[in-house]
Amino acid sequence: MCGFAGYLGWEAPLDECAAVLDRMGRAIAHRGPDDHGVWLDQSAAVGLVHRRLAIIDLSVQGHQPMVSASGGTVIAFNGEIYNHRTMRLELERAGKRFRGHSDTEVLVEGFEHWGVDETLRRANGMFALAVWERGSRTLHLARDRMGEKPLYYSSSGHRLLFGSELGALRSHPTFDPALDPGALANFLRLSYVPAPSSIHANAKKLLPGVRISFQREGPSLIARESRYWELAEAVRQGLSRRNRPCDAAAVMDEADRRLSEAVALRMEADVPLGAFLSGGIDSSLVVALMQKQCARPVRTFTIGFDEPGFDESVHAAAVARHLGTEHTAHVLTAQDALRVVPELAHVHDEPFADASQLPTLLLSRMTRKRVTVALSGDGGDELFAGYNRYVTAQRLLAVMPALPRALRLALAALLRRTPPATWDALLGKLPIVPSRPGEKMHKLASVLTADGAPGYYDRVASRFPDPLTLVASDVETPWRPDVSWMDATSATAVDQLMYLDARRYLPDDVLVKVDRATMSVGLEGRAPLLDHNVVAYAWSLPLDFKLRGLEGKWILRRLLERYVPRELFTRPKAGFAVPVAAWLRGPLRDWAESLLCTQALVRDPLLRADAVRSVWHAHQQGRSDHHEVLWNLLMYRSWREAH
């Protein structure tokens, strides 16, 4: 796990090139505290810099940028290839000889033997990489299948910059940092900037499963993009196999085997290893499968808040006791979390506003004191129908066509008229109720006017439905992936929503949050449920193995019952939430006011100051709960102040 950056097509004196690469590397030094390397070819105007977090092969043989044995290929690589031992054996049979035992060396030799795309197809892992082929004078950039590792690039037509984070690109003297108003509108809607956009107009994110190659043709750089893996194709193939006869016991055994293999692959490390444990279905199952395959107690880590309704640490502790893990837990006060807020703009070098970034960062810091690698349960919700919105959609979208639109609009208005706090008080007295019911009732109001799964997704994904009222722009960048191709398959509305989440929310929100939090402290996060073989298998399962009645993740729950008593994990889904709404009216009010005051806003040409102030006042006066869009605005404003 590391960070890298570089350029192609920028010509400058050698000492200047080396100094610029050094600056680009220092901008991402937190991603790799163990080693630093620079590689330059002045004749080809190409340079690479690498920051290393040593996980496998801690020796100098794992140093990067790494040159192949033949000298013809150079790689800068961020990530882990979990099946590198199998790939190495194949290469050795073909006559390749290795100096060390790192997965990086397997990749660089594989690229020469099999070619870039074939090597990527063989690789099971999470990664972003840059590969320079000296013979063809071609630079390849590639990203893993599900988007676990980030990769940004900026191409001007004759010069290319790239890096693991935007800070590396901003460190190059030719980078134009102009902001993209359309991407900002996306951010205020979604709490993240969706790929391929970035907050900078002249930089893009490489999409998951994509390889893009650059070659010089005269003064210009020619880019050729291809996909070595496509989520839509994996979904299409899975759906085509879905209706085969299923024996529930056999399916359970097969799922157990596949998930156990994915976990085992991710337990290889030459450094201390542990796991995040929230006490929910996904992380509990990952830890159970780790403990099943480990002779000593697995190290597990949990963080919680001393706020009612926002703390799940007690549930995690119960699961840890049952599994016999070596458990570390810490319950934070509001002040603990608030002290971290000013640091978020530096941790996330692009505006990012999923409020669970706070506990994720604090959990990563605590975990890094004991281990260097931590497994997580990320991906379970998107692959196995874990979000509450899937349960709602299955029922709501089935009946909505029969309801007159006027009736739906009236009902939505009625639900919105009651403030979330009042809904919390009314519904909180029921014996079984999801966390923060007021937010969910207002979200229900928004989806009542939707038509079909795509419209439903637009509403549930939007933290603020009208971002152009706040942004000084008339255009918002299109952000929802196309799902029209699913009409020709057996896909249900829930399938469409899971696909959209796996294509959009998972890589651009969940995985960004985890990558930036873990890498800010030199911790490697691994997600077994995102193994591409598990992804393909999950899409081949009949939907009722995922969503049955009001219960999502049905098969994961049944698997977990093999290892943990049901009563330890059966409860409403809470998520990794923090009480932002209350904080903005309390301990964070002065900080927020300093960023959203009129004097500050009029200096920001991308925001409509009067509209922002109106939203702020409505929240402060209790007339509306605007904490989601306000958190988005505050993360953008604090990022802008910092960068």
N, C-alpha and C positions, 0 to 999 in steps of 0.2 A: 504494500500500500504506500503510495507516494504521491508526488505531484511533478508535473513537467511543463515545459513551455519551449517556445522556439519561434523561428522565422524562416521564410524562404523568399528569396528575391530582394533582399535588402543588402545593398552594397555599401560598406563603410570600412575604414581602416581597421586592422586586426585588433588593436587595443580598444577601440571604441566598441566593436562587436562583442569582445569579451566582457567589457564593462556593462553593456546593455543586458547581455545574457545573465550576468551576475545579479543585476537589479531585478530582472524578471524572476530569477530563482528565489531571491530574498522575499519577493512578494508572496510566495507560496511556501516559505520555509517551514511554517507550522505543519504542513502536510508530510514533511520528511525531515525529522530532526537528526537522523543518524548518519547521513552522508550527503555529499554535494558533488555533482559532476557536470562538466561542460564539454561539449564536442563541437568543433567548427570545421567547415570546409569552405575556405575563402573563395576557391575557384568556382564553386557552385552556388555561392551566396546562401548557404544554409547553416543554421546553428541550432543546437539543442542544449537545454539545461535540465537537470534532474535533481529533485530532492527526495531522499530515500528514507522510508520507514522500514527497517529491516525486519522481515517476518520469516522468510524461508531463505536459507543459506546466508547466514549473518557475516560470512567472510567477504574479503575483497572480490571474490569471484562473482558476487552479486552486484557489483558496482555498475551504475548507469550514468550516462548513456552507454549501452553495451554494443560492441562491434562483433559481428559474426566471426567464426573461425577463418572464413575465407577473406574477410575484410570487405566484403561486398555489400553488407547490410548493417544498418545502425538502427537501434531501437531506444526509445524512451517510453516507459511503460508504467502505468498506475493501475494496481489491482492485484488479483490473484487468479491463477489458472488451477483449478482444483484437480483436474485430471492430468496434470503435467507429467506425472510418473508414467502413465500409460502412453502418452504421446512420446515421451523420451525413449521408451523401449522400442517403439516403432521406428524412430529415427536412428537408434543405434543399430537395429537390424539392417537399416538401409546404408550403414557405413559411417554415420555421423559420430564424432567423438566429442565428449563434453569436458570442460575444465572444472566446472562446479556443479551444484545440484539445484540451481534456482529455476523457477518457472520462466523467468525472463529469457534465459539462455535457450530453453526449449522453444519459446516463441520465435526468437530470431533465427534459429537454425531451421525451424519449421517453415518459416516464410521462404527461405531459400530452397527448401526441398519440395514443399507442396504448393507454394504460392500463397499470397496473402489471404484471399477469400477462403480457400480450402482449409488453411490453418485456423482461421477464425471459426469456421463451421465445426471443426474438430474440437475446439477449445470449449471447455465447460468452466465458466468463470464470470467474474465481474472485472471490467477493465475499460480503460481508455488508453490509447497509444498513438505514437507517431513513429513511422518507419521510413527511413531514407534508403532507397535502392540506388547505389552508386552507378551501376551499369546503365540503367534506364534514366537516371537522374529524375526519379519520381519520389514525391513525398506522399505517403498514405496516412490518413487519419482515420481511426475507427473507434467505435464505442460498443459496449456490451449490449446484449439482446434486450434487457429490460430497463436499461438506463440507470444502473446503480452508480456508475462513475461518471463524472462530468467532463465535458470537453467543449471549449469555446474556440471560435476562430473568426478572423476578420480578413477578408480578401478584397483588395482594392483593384484587382485586375492585373497588377504587375508585382504585388507584394502580399505575402501571407503571414499573418501572425496567429499563434495558437497557444493554448494553455489550459491547465486544469481549472483555473479560476480567472475571472475577469481582471483581477488585480495584476496578473502577469501581463496581460495585453496593455493595460493602462501604463505599465512601466516602460513600454517601448516609445521612443520619441516620435514615431510616425503615426501612432494611434489617435484617431479622432474620437473624443469621448462624448460627442453630441448625443443627447437622449432621444428616445423614440416615444412620442406622445401616445401612439397607438398601443405600444407595449405597456405604458403606464396605465392606460385605461383598462387593459387586461388585468394588470396587477391589482388595481382597486376593486375590480370585480371578483377576482379569484384568490387573492392573497399571495400569488406567485406570478412570475412571468412565464407563460407557456412557450415551450420550444416549437419552432426553431428560433423564435425571437429572443433577444436579450434586452435589457433596459437601454443599452446603447444601440443607436440606429445602425452602426457600422460593425456590429458583432453578432454572431449567431451561435446557437447551441447545435452541436451535431446531434441528430436524432438517434435513438437507440437502434441497434441492429444495422447501422449504416457505415459504409466505408466510402470515403471521398479521397480522390487522388489528384495531385497537382503536378503538372509538368510545364516547363518553360518552352514556349514556342515563340521565338524572337523575343521581343520585350514583354510579352504577355504571359500570364499564368493561365493555363487551361485546366478547368476542374471537371472531373468525371465522377459522378456519384452512383453508387449501386448499393443494393441491400443483400447482405449475406444471410440475413434471417428476418422474417416478417411476422409480427404478432398476428396480423390478420390472417395469414396463411395457416399458422398454428391453430387459430380459432376455427377456421373453416374446416380443416382436417379433423379437429376434435369433434365438431358438431356432426360431421358426416359419420362418425363412429358411435355417436351418442346413443342411438336407439337399439343397440344390440342387447340381447337378453342379459340380465345382470343377476348374479347371485350375491346377495348382500354380504354374506360372510367372506366370500372370495374377494369381493371388492375391498372390504376392510383389510384383509390380509395383504392384498396388493398395494394399497395405499400406505400401510404400515411399512412395507418393504421399501417402497420408493422414497418415502420421507426419511426413513432411517439411513438409506444410502446417501441422500443429499446432506443430511446432518453429518454423517461420518466423513464425507469428503471435506467438509468445512471445519473439521476439528484438527487438521494438520497444521502445525506451527512450531517454529523453533523458539517461541517466546510464550509467556504465560497466557492462558486462554480462559474465557468465562462466557457469561451470557446475561443479557438483559432479561429480567423477569418482572412483568407487571402483574401477574396473577390472572391474566386473561387467557383465552383459549390458545391463541397462537404461540405466545412466548412460553406458556406452560408446557405445551406439547413439544416444542423444540428442546426445552430443558429436560423433559422426561426422556426423549430419545437420546439426548447427549448422555444422561446419567446411565441409561441402559447399556451404553457402549463404552463407559469409562470406569476404570477400576477404582478411582479415587473420587471423592465428592467434587462435583462441578461447582465452580465459583459463580454465584449468581448475585445480581445487583438490582436494587429497587430504590426508587425515590418517590416520595409522596408529599402532600401539602397538608398543613394543619387547618384546612378549610373544609367544613362539612360539605359532602357531595363531590369533593374533588380529590379524595385520597383513597387509593386502592392498595396502599402498601401493606395493610393488614392481610389482604387476600393473597398477595404474593408471599408473605411470610408463612402463611398456612400451607401453600403449595410447596414451598421450599422445605418446610419441616417434614412433610410427607415424603418427598423425594430424597431427603437426606443430603441436600446441597450445603455447601459452605456459603451462607447467605450474609450479604451486607446490605443494610437498609438505612436510609436517612430520611426523616420527615422534615421538610423545610417550612420555615415560617414565610409569611408574605415578604418580610424584609429581606430574607435570603434571596428570594427571586427578584425582588425589585432592584437589588444592587447590581444584578446582571444586565438589566434592561439597556443601560447605555452602551454595553459592549456588543449588542446584537448586530449593529450596523457593520462592525469590523469582522465578526464571525461570518456573516453572510455578505459577501462582497457584491451582491446584487440585492435589490429590495426583496424581502421575504417576510411574510407576516402570518404564517400559521402559528398561533400563540403557543402551541405545544412545543415550539422551538425552545422555550424557556426551560421546562423540565428536561427536555432531551439534552440540552447543553449541560445542565447541572448533573444529570445522570452520567453523561460521558466523562465529565471531570472527576466524579467520584470513582467511576469504574477504572479510569486510567491509572489511578494510584496503586491498583492491585494487578491489573492485567494489561496486555497490549492488543489483544483480539477479543471481540465480544460478538456472539451470535445473537440474532434477534428473530422475532416472528413476523417481520414485515412481509407483506404480500398476501397474507391469509385472507384478509377481508375482500380484496379485489378478485381473488381466484376462487374463493369458496363462499361468496355471498354473505359476508359478515356485517355489512353496514345496515343500519336500520332502514335506510332509504330503499333497499331492495325489498324488504318485507312490505313497506308501504306501497311501493310501486306495483307489486304483484296484485294487490287488491284494488288499489285506487285506479290504475290504468284499465282494469277490467270493467269497472262500473262507470267511469267518467263519460264514455261516449253516450250512455243512456241518460245522462243528466243534462238538461238544457244549460247552455252557457250562461244565461242570465242568472240561473239558480246558483251555479258555481261561483259567479262573481259576487253575488250577494252573501253567500256563505263565507267566502274568503274575506270580504270586508268585515263581517261579523267577528271572525277569528282575530283579525288584526286590531279590531277596536279594543280588545282586552290586552293590556300590557303584559309582557312576559312574566313580570314579577307576580302579577295577579294570577296568571295561569299556574305558576309554580306553587302559590299558596293553595289554590283550589285542588290541583291534581296531586300535590304532595301528600295529601291525606290518604290516597288510595294505597292498598297493600302492595301492589306491583306497579311501578311507574318508572319510565326511563329517566336518566339524569337530565336536568335542565329542561323540563317539559315545556316551559314557556317558549324557549327558542324553537322547539320542535313544532309547537302549535302555529307559530308564525311562519315557519317553513312550509307547513301543510297548507296554510293559506296561499302561499305563493304558487304551489304546484297545482292547486285546484283549477287554475286557468290554463294549464298546459295541455297540449294536444300531442299525444304519442310520447314514446320514450325519449327522443332527442329533446323535445320541448321540456319534458320533465327534468331531464339532466341539466338543461340550461338554468333552470330555477334552483335546483338543489345545490348545484356547484357554485352559484353566484352568491358571494357574501354581500354584494351590493349590486342591485339590478340595473342602475342607471349611472355608470361611471362617467359618461360624457357630460353629466351635469356638474362634475367636479373638475374635469380636465379641459384645458383650453385647446380643444381639438374637436373636429367634427367626425373623426373616423376612429373606430376601434378595430384593431387587428383581429381578423377571424381566428377563433381559438378552438372551436369544437371539432374533433376529427369526424370524418365522414363515416356514417354507418349504413348508408343506403345499400351497400353490397350485402348486408346481412339479411335483407328482405328476401333474397333468393335462397336462404338457408333455413334451417329449422330453428333459428334463434328466436327466443322469447324477448319480451321487453326487459326482463331482468338480465338476460344475456347481453343485450345492447348496453345496458348501464354498466355491467361489469367490464365489458370491453372498453368503454369510454374511460372508466376509472383507471384501468390498466394502461391505457395509452396516454392519459393526460394527468390525472391526479397523482397516481403512484410515482412516475418518474420525475414530475415537475414540482411536487410538493413533498410527499413522504420521503422519497429517497434523497432529495436535496437537503431536507432538514437533518436527516441522519448523517449524510456525508459531511456537511459543514460542521455539525456539532462534534462528531467523532474526530475528524481530521484537524480541527482546531486545537486538539490536545494530543495529537499523535496516537490516536486509537483507531484500530481497524474494525469496522462493523461488517458482519457477514450475514446474509439472509438466505437460509436453506430453502425456504418456500419459493424463492425466485429462481431456483435451478430450472433451466429451460425444459428439462425432461419432466419435472413436476408440473410446470406450466402446461405443457402439452397434455399430460395425463389429466389434469384438473378439467381442461376443456372437453375431454372425452366423456366425463362422467355425466349421467343424467342429472337434470337440474334438481330433482328431489333428493339427490345425495348431498346437495348443498343447502337448499332452502326447502324446509318442510314445515308447513303450517306457519307459525310465528317464529320459528327457530332457524336462524342462519347458521352456516358452517356445520351442518348436521353431521357430516362424516368426520370432521375434525373433533367434534364433541364426542362422538362414539369412540374414536381412537384414543382420545385423552382419558376416557373412562377405563381403558385398559391399565392405566398407570396412576390415575388420581381419582379419588372419590368424587362423584358428581356434585355433591353439595359444596365442594371447595371452589367450584368455578361457575356454578349456575347462578347468574344474577344479571340484571339489565346491563347492556353495554354502556360504559361510561366514557371511554377514550382517555387521552392523556391531556386533560383540559386544565386551564387556569382561570381564576375569576376576574377576567379582564374588565368586565362591565363595572364591577364594584371598585376596582382599583382606579379606573379613570375618573370616578367621582370622589375618590379618596386619596390614597398615598401617591398616586401617579398624576394627580391633577395639575400640580405646578409644572412638572416636567412636560406634560402634554401641552399645557397652555403656552409654554415658551416656544414650542415648535409650531403651534397652530395659531399664534397671535397674529393680528392683522399686519403688524410690521414685518414679521417673518414671511408671511404668505405673499405679500406684494412683491417680495424680492424673488419669488419663484414663478417664472413666467409660464410654467406648465399647469398651474392650478388656478381655479376660479376662487379667489379669496372669499368672496361673499358667500358662495355656496358652501364652502368648507366650514366657515364660521357658523352658518345656520345649522349644519349637522351637529357641530360641537355643542352649540347652545341647547338644541333639542335634547341631546343626551344628558347634559348637565342638569337640565330642569326636570328630567324624568318623564318628558312627554313621549319619548321614543327610546328604544334600546338600539343605539348605533355603534355598539362597541366593536363590531367586526370591521366595518369600514373605517372607523377611527383608528383602530390598531393598524390597518393597512396604511392609512395616511401618515401615522406616526413613524412607522418603519421606513416608509419612503422618505419622509422629511429628515429623520435622523441619519439615514444612509446618505442623503444628499449633503447634509452638513459635514459628514465624516469624509466624503470622497470628492 
